[in-house]
Amino acid sequence: MNKPYVSHEEATVKSLREDPEYAAEYLNAVLEDGSQEELMHALRRLATAFGMKEVADQAQLNPKTLYRTLSPAGNPELKNFQAILAAMGLRLAVTPKADDHTHYNKATAL
């Protein structure tokens, strides 16, 4: 029998899994304002949405390693971080801060 409702968590997980733009915005918001522990929580939530075993397989990680990496105390190496993101159809990117005018001046470097 179908439930007459969908919980907020179920709807969020479905959106994270089915909409890469939403998943990217979710992670970007955490990266902008959150701590490393919050980032690990967000990555764990995404990996759960995509299926931990599937993410581990795609990232070529042992499932236990993935769980440990995404724990609150996790500190993934860059290659593992990139592999985990790639397994979920995402990638790491760097953009300039829009509100920061105290950037490196190229003219003074020469």
ABEGO torsion letter per residue (X at the ends): XBBABBBAAAAAAAAAAABAAAAAAAAAAAAAABBAAAAAAAAAAAAAAAEAAAAAAAAGBBAAAAAAAABAABBBBAAAAAAAAAAAGBBBBBBBBAABABBBBAAAAX
